[in-house]
Amino acid sequence: MLRRFKETNRVTSLDKEVAEVLHRVTQIDALYQETKANREKTEERLRSLTEKISLQKRDLAPSIADVSTPFVNQLKSDLMKLQSQYVNQQLQGVPENNSKMVQMRQDMQRLRTNLAEEARKIAEQEQVVDPLSAISRLYEERVQTELELETLRTYERSLNNAVGQYEGTLSGLPGKEYELARLTRERDLANSIYIMLSQRNEEARISEAEKIGNMRIIDRAEPPKAPIKPRKVLNLAIGLLLGLTMGLGLAFFMESLDTTIKTPEQVENLIGLNLLGAIPRIRRSEVVSPPGGEQVGDQRLITLLQPTSPVSEAYRTLRTNIKFAEAGEKISLVLLTSSGPREGKSTTSVNLAVTTAQLGLRTLVIDADLRKPMVHRFFGFAHTPGLADILDNSRYAGRQRISLPKNSDSEGGSDPFHKRGLLNQASVRASHAVNEMAALDLAATESIRATGIAGLDVLTSGQISTNPSELLGSDAMKDLLSLLRERYDFIVLDTPPVIAVTDAAVLAPNADAVVLVIESGRNDKDIILKAKGSLERVGLNITGAILNNVHEKNLYGDYDYYYTYYSSDTSKTGQ
């Protein structure tokens, strides 16, 4: 048609200015047609998303068009204005890398992000979208598609306006020149559209080839002869393996959190004390009555009731280790304490005393816990009279005690002894000391009781005192211990926990050996170290420690060997 028009009207070309305008409007018109096609494609995709959401039988999430808050409307208006300005700049030939163009693109992207975020907030406030559901993802895609559609529509309108402006310029040309320009434009536009469609068709063919080009049939599918799921044996094996792995992992994790002292090795390495003995846990089967049905004292007296048991052997080992704990020094008075209550301190004290008495030694166990006494219960005694009664001078003040005379003045009128010359001050004091010791000796004799076990006596706590620390730290206590050392070969002092009160620290300087009782698995390492520090701060040297109530799995070395040996021997004897 263009050729025919040129031949008929003998017009071959347009002038340079008109040709430039025609070229420009052709480019814009081609870009307009491409934008229009993209917009139609985007609308179709939006309809598809809306149908998918409807198929899930959910309330339709609010679209960008549905959101009508003032802030959202302002965002929409700003975005449309900015897009129009951007297109106008493009039409004027401003380069894409121009700083102004770059800034406009960044502003448009920021507005799109804010618009999408605002729509999402409104949807969440109305509780339309579940962030964990598939519809949430469809909603996100729909919001992005709507933003893209709004951009294309704005771009399309701007291009359409630009085309209209250029067409107005061309319409002012003379008739034949305008017709030539129109036909030339239609040809160039058709060529541009053809090239665009050809490129898209080629891209589609390449994309399709990429999807199926690397596929081939390896093997024909056949109907299965047996169900492929569930694979019971495999699932069972995996379950067992996972269960075992998780169980071991949990066990190691719990063990790492446990900082209590359980084993003899931990006592020596973590606490830094010499281990004098490890007392195994007393089994229920070991707590039985002796032959003949006669029983003396508490069933916790395992060394008396079951002398051949592993626990009894552990107490005998403890007795021997204490005897030789201080090289070259005789140990006749042992003080036992612990970091806290209920660690088996009293049980250990009484059983240690029993094993010592079984050697034929005169043995005394003293309950020096004047706050919560326990020793009397092992033998079925009342806790009075006892230690507190002996130390309380008011109870024996009237027995063979005299007062020291006061020093007289230069005239000496008030001192009858001085006047008469019968006794001097030294003889009075000596007489007073003799009478004091005599009263103390009498009080101790009245309070100490035989246990029914050969060679073993017990001194119970006595009346509960309001000032136990003062009584235990008094000179009377020192005199009493000196007196008892002369009567007995071995004395065991059962004292209160060292962290709770200072009684043990007050008594410790009077002892030949200080021993810390630790129950396996009860107290944290830091608590035991605190108890150790409490004794060391007052200048005491702790002889060693006893690990009590140890589970057989936590024993090692000689302790494990003796435990196993005597356990098997006991079981054979029982059979």
Secondary structure as a PSIPRED ss2 file (coil, helix, strand):
# PSIPRED VFORMAT (PSIPRED V4.0)

   1 M C   1.000  0.000  0.000
   2 L H   0.000  1.000  0.000
   3 R H   0.000  1.000  0.000
   4 R H   0.000  1.000  0.000
   5 F H   0.000  1.000  0.000
   6 K H   0.000  1.000  0.000
   7 E H   0.000  1.000  0.000
   8 T H   0.000  1.000  0.000
   9 N H   0.000  1.000  0.000
  10 R C   1.000  0.000  0.000
  11 V C   1.000  0.000  0.000
  12 T C   1.000  0.000  0.000
  13 S C   1.000  0.000  0.000
  14 L C   1.000  0.000  0.000
  15 D C   1.000  0.000  0.000
  16 K H   0.000  1.000  0.000
  17 E H   0.000  1.000  0.000
  18 V H   0.000  1.000  0.000
  19 A H   0.000  1.000  0.000
  20 E H   0.000  1.000  0.000
  21 V H   0.000  1.000  0.000
  22 L H   0.000  1.000  0.000
  23 H H   0.000  1.000  0.000
  24 R H   0.000  1.000  0.000
  25 V H   0.000  1.000  0.000
  26 T H   0.000  1.000  0.000
  27 Q H   0.000  1.000  0.000
  28 I H   0.000  1.000  0.000
  29 D H   0.000  1.000  0.000
  30 A H   0.000  1.000  0.000
  31 L H   0.000  1.000  0.000
  32 Y H   0.000  1.000  0.000
  33 Q H   0.000  1.000  0.000
  34 E H   0.000  1.000  0.000
  35 T H   0.000  1.000  0.000
  36 K H   0.000  1.000  0.000
  37 A H   0.000  1.000  0.000
  38 N H   0.000  1.000  0.000
  39 R H   0.000  1.000  0.000
  40 E H   0.000  1.000  0.000
  41 K H   0.000  1.000  0.000
  42 T H   0.000  1.000  0.000
  43 E H   0.000  1.000  0.000
  44 E H   0.000  1.000  0.000
  45 R H   0.000  1.000  0.000
  46 L H   0.000  1.000  0.000
  47 R H   0.000  1.000  0.000
  48 S H   0.000  1.000  0.000
  49 L H   0.000  1.000  0.000
  50 T H   0.000  1.000  0.000
  51 E H   0.000  1.000  0.000
  52 K H   0.000  1.000  0.000
  53 I H   0.000  1.000  0.000
  54 S H   0.000  1.000  0.000
  55 L H   0.000  1.000  0.000
  56 Q C   1.000  0.000  0.000
  57 K C   1.000  0.000  0.000
  58 R C   1.000  0.000  0.000
  59 D C   1.000  0.000  0.000
  60 L C   1.000  0.000  0.000
  61 A C   1.000  0.000  0.000
  62 P C   1.000  0.000  0.000
  63 S C   1.000  0.000  0.000
  64 I C   1.000  0.000  0.000
  65 A C   1.000  0.000  0.000
  66 D C   1.000  0.000  0.000
  67 V C   1.000  0.000  0.000
  68 S C   1.000  0.000  0.000
  69 T C   1.000  0.000  0.000
  70 P H   0.000  1.000  0.000
  71 F H   0.000  1.000  0.000
  72 V H   0.000  1.000  0.000
  73 N H   0.000  1.000  0.000
  74 Q H   0.000  1.000  0.000
  75 L H   0.000  1.000  0.000
  76 K H   0.000  1.000  0.000
  77 S H   0.000  1.000  0.000
  78 D H   0.000  1.000  0.000
  79 L H   0.000  1.000  0.000
  80 M H   0.000  1.000  0.000
  81 K H   0.000  1.000  0.000
  82 L H   0.000  1.000  0.000
  83 Q H   0.000  1.000  0.000
  84 S H   0.000  1.000  0.000
  85 Q H   0.000  1.000  0.000
  86 Y H   0.000  1.000  0.000
  87 V H   0.000  1.000  0.000
  88 N H   0.000  1.000  0.000
  89 Q H   0.000  1.000  0.000
  90 Q H   0.000  1.000  0.000
  91 L H   0.000  1.000  0.000
  92 Q C   1.000  0.000  0.000
  93 G C   1.000  0.000  0.000
  94 V C   1.000  0.000  0.000
  95 P C   1.000  0.000  0.000
  96 E C   1.000  0.000  0.000
  97 N C   1.000  0.000  0.000
  98 N C   1.000  0.000  0.000
  99 S H   0.000  1.000  0.000
 100 K H   0.000  1.000  0.000
 101 M H   0.000  1.000  0.000
 102 V H   0.000  1.000  0.000
 103 Q H   0.000  1.000  0.000
 104 M H   0.000  1.000  0.000
 105 R H   0.000  1.000  0.000
 106 Q H   0.000  1.000  0.000
 107 D H   0.000  1.000  0.000
 108 M H   0.000  1.000  0.000
 109 Q H   0.000  1.000  0.000
 110 R H   0.000  1.000  0.000
 111 L H   0.000  1.000  0.000
 112 R H   0.000  1.000  0.000
 113 T H   0.000  1.000  0.000
 114 N H   0.000  1.000  0.000
 115 L H   0.000  1.000  0.000
 116 A H   0.000  1.000  0.000
 117 E H   0.000  1.000  0.000
 118 E H   0.000  1.000  0.000
 119 A H   0.000  1.000  0.000
 120 R H   0.000  1.000  0.000
 121 K H   0.000  1.000  0.000
 122 I H   0.000  1.000  0.000
 123 A H   0.000  1.000  0.000
 124 E H   0.000  1.000  0.000
 125 Q H   0.000  1.000  0.000
 126 E C   1.000  0.000  0.000
 127 Q C   1.000  0.000  0.000
 128 V C   1.000  0.000  0.000
 129 V C   1.000  0.000  0.000
 130 D C   1.000  0.000  0.000
 131 P C   1.000  0.000  0.000
 132 L C   1.000  0.000  0.000
 133 S C   1.000  0.000  0.000
 134 A H   0.000  1.000  0.000
 135 I H   0.000  1.000  0.000
 136 S H   0.000  1.000  0.000
 137 R H   0.000  1.000  0.000
 138 L H   0.000  1.000  0.000
 139 Y H   0.000  1.000  0.000
 140 E H   0.000  1.000  0.000
 141 E H   0.000  1.000  0.000
 142 R H   0.000  1.000  0.000
 143 V H   0.000  1.000  0.000
 144 Q H   0.000  1.000  0.000
 145 T H   0.000  1.000  0.000
 146 E H   0.000  1.000  0.000
 147 L H   0.000  1.000  0.000
 148 E H   0.000  1.000  0.000
 149 L H   0.000  1.000  0.000
 150 E H   0.000  1.000  0.000
 151 T H   0.000  1.000  0.000
 152 L H   0.000  1.000  0.000
 153 R H   0.000  1.000  0.000
 154 T H   0.000  1.000  0.000
 155 Y H   0.000  1.000  0.000
 156 E H   0.000  1.000  0.000
 157 R H   0.000  1.000  0.000
 158 S H   0.000  1.000  0.000
 159 L H   0.000  1.000  0.000
 160 N H   0.000  1.000  0.000
 161 N H   0.000  1.000  0.000
 162 A H   0.000  1.000  0.000
 163 V H   0.000  1.000  0.000
 164 G H   0.000  1.000  0.000
 165 Q H   0.000  1.000  0.000
 166 Y H   0.000  1.000  0.000
 167 E H   0.000  1.000  0.000
 168 G H   0.000  1.000  0.000
 169 T H   0.000  1.000  0.000
 170 L H   0.000  1.000  0.000
 171 S H   0.000  1.000  0.000
 172 G C   1.000  0.000  0.000
 173 L C   1.000  0.000  0.000
 174 P C   1.000  0.000  0.000
 175 G H   0.000  1.000  0.000
 176 K H   0.000  1.000  0.000
 177 E H   0.000  1.000  0.000
 178 Y H   0.000  1.000  0.000
 179 E H   0.000  1.000  0.000
 180 L H   0.000  1.000  0.000
 181 A H   0.000  1.000  0.000
 182 R H   0.000  1.000  0.000
 183 L H   0.000  1.000  0.000
 184 T H   0.000  1.000  0.000
 185 R H   0.000  1.000  0.000
 186 E H   0.000  1.000  0.000
 187 R H   0.000  1.000  0.000
 188 D H   0.000  1.000  0.000
 189 L H   0.000  1.000  0.000
 190 A H   0.000  1.000  0.000
 191 N H   0.000  1.000  0.000
 192 S H   0.000  1.000  0.000
 193 I H   0.000  1.000  0.000
 194 Y H   0.000  1.000  0.000
 195 I H   0.000  1.000  0.000
 196 M H   0.000  1.000  0.000
 197 L H   0.000  1.000  0.000
 198 S H   0.000  1.000  0.000
 199 Q H   0.000  1.000  0.000
 200 R H   0.000  1.000  0.000
 201 N H   0.000  1.000  0.000
 202 E H   0.000  1.000  0.000
 203 E H   0.000  1.000  0.000
 204 A H   0.000  1.000  0.000
 205 R H   0.000  1.000  0.000
 206 I H   0.000  1.000  0.000
 207 S H   0.000  1.000  0.000
 208 E H   0.000  1.000  0.000
 209 A H   0.000  1.000  0.000
 210 E H   0.000  1.000  0.000
 211 K H   0.000  1.000  0.000
 212 I H   0.000  1.000  0.000
 213 G C   1.000  0.000  0.000
 214 N C   1.000  0.000  0.000
 215 M C   1.000  0.000  0.000
 216 R C   1.000  0.000  0.000
 217 I C   1.000  0.000  0.000
 218 I C   1.000  0.000  0.000
 219 D C   1.000  0.000  0.000
 220 R C   1.000  0.000  0.000
 221 A C   1.000  0.000  0.000
 222 E C   1.000  0.000  0.000
 223 P C   1.000  0.000  0.000
 224 P C   1.000  0.000  0.000
 225 K C   1.000  0.000  0.000
 226 A C   1.000  0.000  0.000
 227 P C   1.000  0.000  0.000
 228 I C   1.000  0.000  0.000
 229 K C   1.000  0.000  0.000
 230 P C   1.000  0.000  0.000
 231 R C   1.000  0.000  0.000
 232 K H   0.000  1.000  0.000
 233 V H   0.000  1.000  0.000
 234 L H   0.000  1.000  0.000
 235 N H   0.000  1.000  0.000
 236 L H   0.000  1.000  0.000
 237 A H   0.000  1.000  0.000
 238 I H   0.000  1.000  0.000
 239 G H   0.000  1.000  0.000
 240 L H   0.000  1.000  0.000
 241 L H   0.000  1.000  0.000
 242 L H   0.000  1.000  0.000
 243 G H   0.000  1.000  0.000
 244 L H   0.000  1.000  0.000
 245 T H   0.000  1.000  0.000
 246 M H   0.000  1.000  0.000
 247 G H   0.000  1.000  0.000
 248 L H   0.000  1.000  0.000
 249 G H   0.000  1.000  0.000
 250 L H   0.000  1.000  0.000
 251 A H   0.000  1.000  0.000
 252 F H   0.000  1.000  0.000
 253 F H   0.000  1.000  0.000
 254 M H   0.000  1.000  0.000
 255 E H   0.000  1.000  0.000
 256 S H   0.000  1.000  0.000
 257 L H   0.000  1.000  0.000
 258 D C   1.000  0.000  0.000
 259 T C   1.000  0.000  0.000
 260 T E   0.000  0.000  1.000
 261 I C   1.000  0.000  0.000
 262 K C   1.000  0.000  0.000
 263 T C   1.000  0.000  0.000
 264 P H   0.000  1.000  0.000
 265 E H   0.000  1.000  0.000
 266 Q H   0.000  1.000  0.000
 267 V H   0.000  1.000  0.000
 268 E H   0.000  1.000  0.000
 269 N H   0.000  1.000  0.000
 270 L H   0.000  1.000  0.000
 271 I H   0.000  1.000  0.000
 272 G C   1.000  0.000  0.000
 273 L C   1.000  0.000  0.000
 274 N C   1.000  0.000  0.000
 275 L E   0.000  0.000  1.000
 276 L E   0.000  0.000  1.000
 277 G E   0.000  0.000  1.000
 278 A E   0.000  0.000  1.000
 279 I E   0.000  0.000  1.000
 280 P E   0.000  0.000  1.000
 281 R C   1.000  0.000  0.000
 282 I C   1.000  0.000  0.000
 283 R C   1.000  0.000  0.000
 284 R H   0.000  1.000  0.000
 285 S H   0.000  1.000  0.000
 286 E H   0.000  1.000  0.000
 287 V C   1.000  0.000  0.000
 288 V C   1.000  0.000  0.000
 289 S C   1.000  0.000  0.000
 290 P C   1.000  0.000  0.000
 291 P C   1.000  0.000  0.000
 292 G C   1.000  0.000  0.000
 293 G C   1.000  0.000  0.000
 294 E C   1.000  0.000  0.000
 295 Q C   1.000  0.000  0.000
 296 V C   1.000  0.000  0.000
 297 G C   1.000  0.000  0.000
 298 D C   1.000  0.000  0.000
 299 Q C   1.000  0.000  0.000
 300 R C   1.000  0.000  0.000
 301 L C   1.000  0.000  0.000
 302 I H   0.000  1.000  0.000
 303 T H   0.000  1.000  0.000
 304 L H   0.000  1.000  0.000
 305 L H   0.000  1.000  0.000
 306 Q C   1.000  0.000  0.000
 307 P C   1.000  0.000  0.000
 308 T C   1.000  0.000  0.000
 309 S C   1.000  0.000  0.000
 310 P H   0.000  1.000  0.000
 311 V H   0.000  1.000  0.000
 312 S H   0.000  1.000  0.000
 313 E H   0.000  1.000  0.000
 314 A H   0.000  1.000  0.000
 315 Y H   0.000  1.000  0.000
 316 R H   0.000  1.000  0.000
 317 T H   0.000  1.000  0.000
 318 L H   0.000  1.000  0.000
 319 R H   0.000  1.000  0.000
 320 T H   0.000  1.000  0.000
 321 N H   0.000  1.000  0.000
 322 I H   0.000  1.000  0.000
 323 K H   0.000  1.000  0.000
 324 F C   1.000  0.000  0.000
 325 A C   1.000  0.000  0.000
 326 E C   1.000  0.000  0.000
 327 A C   1.000  0.000  0.000
 328 G C   1.000  0.000  0.000
 329 E C   1.000  0.000  0.000
 330 K C   1.000  0.000  0.000
 331 I C   1.000  0.000  0.000
 332 S C   1.000  0.000  0.000
 333 L E   0.000  0.000  1.000
 334 V E   0.000  0.000  1.000
 335 L E   0.000  0.000  1.000
 336 L E   0.000  0.000  1.000
 337 T E   0.000  0.000  1.000
 338 S E   0.000  0.000  1.000
 339 S C   1.000  0.000  0.000
 340 G C   1.000  0.000  0.000
 341 P C   1.000  0.000  0.000
 342 R C   1.000  0.000  0.000
 343 E C   1.000  0.000  0.000
 344 G C   1.000  0.000  0.000
 345 K H   0.000  1.000  0.000
 346 S H   0.000  1.000  0.000
 347 T H   0.000  1.000  0.000
 348 T H   0.000  1.000  0.000
 349 S H   0.000  1.000  0.000
 350 V H   0.000  1.000  0.000
 351 N H   0.000  1.000  0.000
 352 L H   0.000  1.000  0.000
 353 A H   0.000  1.000  0.000
 354 V H   0.000  1.000  0.000
 355 T H   0.000  1.000  0.000
 356 T H   0.000  1.000  0.000
 357 A H   0.000  1.000  0.000
 358 Q C   1.000  0.000  0.000
 359 L C   1.000  0.000  0.000
 360 G C   1.000  0.000  0.000
 361 L C   1.000  0.000  0.000
 362 R C   1.000  0.000  0.000
 363 T E   0.000  0.000  1.000
 364 L E   0.000  0.000  1.000
 365 V E   0.000  0.000  1.000
 366 I E   0.000  0.000  1.000
 367 D E   0.000  0.000  1.000
 368 A C   1.000  0.000  0.000
 369 D C   1.000  0.000  0.000
 370 L C   1.000  0.000  0.000
 371 R C   1.000  0.000  0.000
 372 K C   1.000  0.000  0.000
 373 P C   1.000  0.000  0.000
 374 M C   1.000  0.000  0.000
 375 V H   0.000  1.000  0.000
 376 H H   0.000  1.000  0.000
 377 R H   0.000  1.000  0.000
 378 F H   0.000  1.000  0.000
 379 F H   0.000  1.000  0.000
 380 G C   1.000  0.000  0.000
 381 F C   1.000  0.000  0.000
 382 A C   1.000  0.000  0.000
 383 H C   1.000  0.000  0.000
 384 T C   1.000  0.000  0.000
 385 P C   1.000  0.000  0.000
 386 G C   1.000  0.000  0.000
 387 L H   0.000  1.000  0.000
 388 A H   0.000  1.000  0.000
 389 D H   0.000  1.000  0.000
 390 I H   0.000  1.000  0.000
 391 L H   0.000  1.000  0.000
 392 D C   1.000  0.000  0.000
 393 N H   0.000  1.000  0.000
 394 S H   0.000  1.000  0.000
 395 R H   0.000  1.000  0.000
 396 Y C   1.000  0.000  0.000
 397 A C   1.000  0.000  0.000
 398 G C   1.000  0.000  0.000
 399 R C   1.000  0.000  0.000
 400 Q C   1.000  0.000  0.000
 401 R C   1.000  0.000  0.000
 402 I C   1.000  0.000  0.000
 403 S C   1.000  0.000  0.000
 404 L C   1.000  0.000  0.000
 405 P C   1.000  0.000  0.000
 406 K C   1.000  0.000  0.000
 407 N C   1.000  0.000  0.000
 408 S C   1.000  0.000  0.000
 409 D C   1.000  0.000  0.000
 410 S C   1.000  0.000  0.000
 411 E C   1.000  0.000  0.000
 412 G C   1.000  0.000  0.000
 413 G C   1.000  0.000  0.000
 414 S C   1.000  0.000  0.000
 415 D C   1.000  0.000  0.000
 416 P H   0.000  1.000  0.000
 417 F H   0.000  1.000  0.000
 418 H H   0.000  1.000  0.000
 419 K H   0.000  1.000  0.000
 420 R H   0.000  1.000  0.000
 421 G C   1.000  0.000  0.000
 422 L C   1.000  0.000  0.000
 423 L C   1.000  0.000  0.000
 424 N C   1.000  0.000  0.000
 425 Q H   0.000  1.000  0.000
 426 A H   0.000  1.000  0.000
 427 S H   0.000  1.000  0.000
 428 V H   0.000  1.000  0.000
 429 R H   0.000  1.000  0.000
 430 A H   0.000  1.000  0.000
 431 S H   0.000  1.000  0.000
 432 H H   0.000  1.000  0.000
 433 A H   0.000  1.000  0.000
 434 V H   0.000  1.000  0.000
 435 N H   0.000  1.000  0.000
 436 E H   0.000  1.000  0.000
 437 M H   0.000  1.000  0.000
 438 A H   0.000  1.000  0.000
 439 A H   0.000  1.000  0.000
 440 L H   0.000  1.000  0.000
 441 D H   0.000  1.000  0.000
 442 L H   0.000  1.000  0.000
 443 A H   0.000  1.000  0.000
 444 A H   0.000  1.000  0.000
 445 T H   0.000  1.000  0.000
 446 E H   0.000  1.000  0.000
 447 S H   0.000  1.000  0.000
 448 I C   1.000  0.000  0.000
 449 R E   0.000  0.000  1.000
 450 A E   0.000  0.000  1.000
 451 T C   1.000  0.000  0.000
 452 G C   1.000  0.000  0.000
 453 I C   1.000  0.000  0.000
 454 A C   1.000  0.000  0.000
 455 G C   1.000  0.000  0.000
 456 L E   0.000  0.000  1.000
 457 D E   0.000  0.000  1.000
 458 V E   0.000  0.000  1.000
 459 L E   0.000  0.000  1.000
 460 T C   1.000  0.000  0.000
 461 S C   1.000  0.000  0.000
 462 G C   1.000  0.000  0.000
 463 Q C   1.000  0.000  0.000
 464 I C   1.000  0.000  0.000
 465 S C   1.000  0.000  0.000
 466 T C   1.000  0.000  0.000
 467 N C   1.000  0.000  0.000
 468 P H   0.000  1.000  0.000
 469 S H   0.000  1.000  0.000
 470 E H   0.000  1.000  0.000
 471 L H   0.000  1.000  0.000
 472 L H   0.000  1.000  0.000
 473 G C   1.000  0.000  0.000
 474 S C   1.000  0.000  0.000
 475 D H   0.000  1.000  0.000
 476 A H   0.000  1.000  0.000
 477 M H   0.000  1.000  0.000
 478 K H   0.000  1.000  0.000
 479 D H   0.000  1.000  0.000
 480 L H   0.000  1.000  0.000
 481 L H   0.000  1.000  0.000
 482 S H   0.000  1.000  0.000
 483 L H   0.000  1.000  0.000
 484 L H   0.000  1.000  0.000
 485 R H   0.000  1.000  0.000
 486 E H   0.000  1.000  0.000
 487 R H   0.000  1.000  0.000
 488 Y C   1.000  0.000  0.000
 489 D C   1.000  0.000  0.000
 490 F E   0.000  0.000  1.000
 491 I E   0.000  0.000  1.000
 492 V E   0.000  0.000  1.000
 493 L E   0.000  0.000  1.000
 494 D E   0.000  0.000  1.000
 495 T C   1.000  0.000  0.000
 496 P C   1.000  0.000  0.000
 497 P C   1.000  0.000  0.000
 498 V C   1.000  0.000  0.000
 499 I C   1.000  0.000  0.000
 500 A C   1.000  0.000  0.000
 501 V C   1.000  0.000  0.000
 502 T C   1.000  0.000  0.000
 503 D H   0.000  1.000  0.000
 504 A H   0.000  1.000  0.000
 505 A H   0.000  1.000  0.000
 506 V H   0.000  1.000  0.000
 507 L H   0.000  1.000  0.000
 508 A H   0.000  1.000  0.000
 509 P H   0.000  1.000  0.000
 510 N H   0.000  1.000  0.000
 511 A C   1.000  0.000  0.000
 512 D C   1.000  0.000  0.000
 513 A E   0.000  0.000  1.000
 514 V E   0.000  0.000  1.000
 515 V E   0.000  0.000  1.000
 516 L E   0.000  0.000  1.000
 517 V E   0.000  0.000  1.000
 518 I E   0.000  0.000  1.000
 519 E E   0.000  0.000  1.000
 520 S C   1.000  0.000  0.000
 521 G C   1.000  0.000  0.000
 522 R C   1.000  0.000  0.000
 523 N C   1.000  0.000  0.000
 524 D E   0.000  0.000  1.000
 525 K H   0.000  1.000  0.000
 526 D H   0.000  1.000  0.000
 527 I H   0.000  1.000  0.000
 528 I H   0.000  1.000  0.000
 529 L H   0.000  1.000  0.000
 530 K H   0.000  1.000  0.000
 531 A H   0.000  1.000  0.000
 532 K H   0.000  1.000  0.000
 533 G H   0.000  1.000  0.000
 534 S H   0.000  1.000  0.000
 535 L H   0.000  1.000  0.000
 536 E H   0.000  1.000  0.000
 537 R C   1.000  0.000  0.000
 538 V C   1.000  0.000  0.000
 539 G C   1.000  0.000  0.000
 540 L C   1.000  0.000  0.000
 541 N C   1.000  0.000  0.000
 542 I C   1.000  0.000  0.000
 543 T C   1.000  0.000  0.000
 544 G E   0.000  0.000  1.000
 545 A E   0.000  0.000  1.000
 546 I E   0.000  0.000  1.000
 547 L E   0.000  0.000  1.000
 548 N E   0.000  0.000  1.000
 549 N E   0.000  0.000  1.000
 550 V E   0.000  0.000  1.000
 551 H C   1.000  0.000  0.000
 552 E H   0.000  1.000  0.000
 553 K H   0.000  1.000  0.000
 554 N H   0.000  1.000  0.000
 555 L C   1.000  0.000  0.000
 556 Y C   1.000  0.000  0.000
 557 G H   0.000  1.000  0.000
 558 D H   0.000  1.000  0.000
 559 Y H   0.000  1.000  0.000
 560 D H   0.000  1.000  0.000
 561 Y H   0.000  1.000  0.000
 562 Y H   0.000  1.000  0.000
 563 Y H   0.000  1.000  0.000
 564 T H   0.000  1.000  0.000
 565 Y H   0.000  1.000  0.000
 566 Y H   0.000  1.000  0.000
 567 S H   0.000  1.000  0.000
 568 S H   0.000  1.000  0.000
 569 D H   0.000  1.000  0.000
 570 T H   0.000  1.000  0.000
 571 S H   0.000  1.000  0.000
 572 K H   0.000  1.000  0.000
 573 T H   0.000  1.000  0.000
 574 G H   0.000  1.000  0.000
 575 Q C   1.000  0.000  0.000
